[in-house]
Amino acid sequence: MMNPKTKVLKQFTDINRLLSWFIILRWIACFGVFIALLTVFFSLKYDIPFLNLYILNSILFLLNLFFTVYFFVLKKKILSRQEMNVLFHVQVICDYILLFLLIFFTGYLENPFIYFFVFHIMLTAFIFSRRVVIFYLSVLLVAFISVTFAEYFSLLPHFGLYPVSQQAYHDLTPVRAFGLISTLVITGYLSTSIKSRIEQRGKSVEVELNRYKSLDKIKSNFILQVTHEIRGPIAALKGFIEMVLKRITGEIPDKTDEILRKANRRIDNLLTIIDEMIDYAYMKSEEDAKYISQEINLREIIDYNIDLFTARARDRKMKFSVNCYNDIVLTSNRDLLNIILGNLISNSIKYSREGGTISIIAEQKNAMVHITVQDEGIGILPEEMDKIFEEFYRTQRARKIERDGTGLGLSIIKRAVEALGGSISVYSEQDRGTSFHIYHPCKRGEVESNID
Amino acid sequence: MDKQKILIIDDDEDILETVGALLSHEGYEIHSADTVEKGKAMIDEVSPDLVLLDVMFPEKKTRGFEAAGEIKEKNPELPIFVFTAINREYAFDFNKDDICAEEFINKPVETDKLVALIKNYI
């Protein structure tokens, strides 16, 4: 889940990226101007004040050197909100002034590069609010109009690119100025509008995300409630049946005993199904990576799960064989391991003939633990192998053996294994047995969990 | 020898009845309370040898976990079994290891297993 802290951090890194980008762009601009000046100096016959321009470019160079050192070296890209704001404003002001002067000395309205102001306005709109953009744009327009008037009435000198056609420049000034000003105003308007649209969309995405998160919370609570509301009454129901079966309420006929045992078995099935559905719902909503990692002794958790099924295995005259060192410790999640082992063992019992053996083997190989759950059961047909991990899929023969079932067990196991950063594979021989192989990393390093 | 006393605290009366009957069938003296407050009062009154404590109560879904801590504070020696219909830790914001209880069991609980567990403590 993204908490407020990470969100602020994210915004900051976005702004950081923007700052880095600006500084890099400015280096490119500085280099570009330098190359352009060299080219003009050596090849073209423009009469422009090179000295002024080199000085301006040097100022740009020094300024950007300052920004670079300040941002990358001194502050190591970590700035307070205040500092960032100041840095942005200083950069924007410097950029406007320098571009203005560069253009002024190279023909002013004559110079096609005057339209580079479009980029400046777009970038300004990118960083600042509409009001700030309007401010900068107004100042720029006032500067343009003043300088244009001053040039037009010869109050300021004109540094023309073509000395011969100055009369034409003079006559065309109003049109050029109007073209430029309207371009800049439209750029400002479009950029700020597009930006606000993007922002609005971002906001609605955020609203959606929050809604989704609260729905997820409701879902978790719902799971808790449903588990309690269903498992609670079933517990009482089983208690009552057990009371009767234990003859606490008096003697009962054999037939009643038999029927109550059947009822009990069916209730157990129901419990399994409820657990599967709940696990499934939980796994589906698992975006929060809230599985707590803890050190778990593998042998203990295997024994715990076998213990849960001893009664059922005894009913079917089945045996367990465990081969696992006592000292294998996993960084894992207990619920998920229980889901995996419990489901696999329960499957092995269900889909085996009476009297078989279920082997659980665990061995550590480097950073992985390989857990095998092997049975001597009915096996899986080769053509069904691809589908067994699919949600709600039940094999033909599984259906024959047990009517109740969600077909969720293996898909839940797969999700659980993957949530733990592991993998699962299956080998099966028809009528000989099936073995499931789980590869679980000893440390849950690879697993994204508890990000916050 | 006197019968060993077990106190069951659960808001579900049917659970009180069934678990109570099954355990008393096993030879324990059973006392039951349907709220945490009543249960805490009964600990002083009957001084049970073991407490079976539900987790979810109408007032709060994790009341039992808190209650376990409260009981332990007053009676550090008294074994507490927390039992709940919820069989997944993820459903709670609690880590099993943080709960002041000797055992953590799920409903429905098989009486044989429960008795075997109880015998480990009393």
Contacts between the chains, C-beta under 8 A, distances in Angstrom:
chain1	res1	chain2	res2	distance
A	220	B	91	7.5
A	223	B	91	6.2
A	224	B	61	6.8
A	224	B	86	6.5
A	224	B	91	4.4
A	224	B	92	7.6
A	227	B	85	6.5
A	227	B	86	5.0
A	227	B	87	7.4
A	227	B	88	7.2
A	227	B	91	6.1
A	228	B	56	5.4
A	228	B	61	7.8
A	228	B	84	7.8
A	228	B	85	5.1
A	228	B	86	5.7
A	230	B	85	8.0
A	231	B	85	3.6
A	231	B	86	7.0
A	231	B	87	7.1
A	231	B	107	6.3
A	231	B	108	7.6
A	232	B	12	6.0
A	232	B	15	7.5
A	232	B	85	4.3
A	232	B	107	6.8
A	233	B	14	7.8
A	234	B	85	7.9
A	234	B	108	6.2
A	235	B	15	6.3
A	235	B	85	5.7
A	235	B	107	3.6
A	235	B	108	3.9
A	235	B	109	7.6
A	236	B	12	6.4
A	236	B	14	3.6
A	236	B	15	5.5
A	236	B	18	5.9
A	238	B	108	4.2
A	239	B	14	7.0
A	239	B	15	6.7
A	239	B	17	7.6
A	239	B	18	2.6
A	239	B	19	6.1
A	239	B	21	7.9
A	239	B	22	6.6
A	239	B	108	6.8
A	240	B	14	7.3
A	240	B	18	5.6
A	242	B	18	7.2
A	242	B	22	6.1
A	242	B	111	6.3
A	243	B	18	5.9
A	243	B	21	5.3
A	243	B	22	6.3
A	243	B	25	8.0
A	246	B	22	6.8
A	246	B	25	6.0
A	246	B	111	7.6
A	248	B	21	5.4
A	248	B	22	7.1
A	248	B	25	5.1
A	271	B	108	7.4
A	275	B	87	6.8
A	278	B	88	7.1
A	279	B	88	7.3
A	282	B	88	7.3
A	282	B	90	6.2
A	290	B	90	7.1
A	291	B	90	7.2
A	292	B	89	8.0
A	292	B	95	6.2
A	294	B	95	7.6
A	294	B	97	7.5
A	311	B	110	6.7
A	334	B	89	6.3
A	334	B	96	7.3
A	335	B	88	5.4
A	335	B	89	5.0
A	335	B	90	5.0
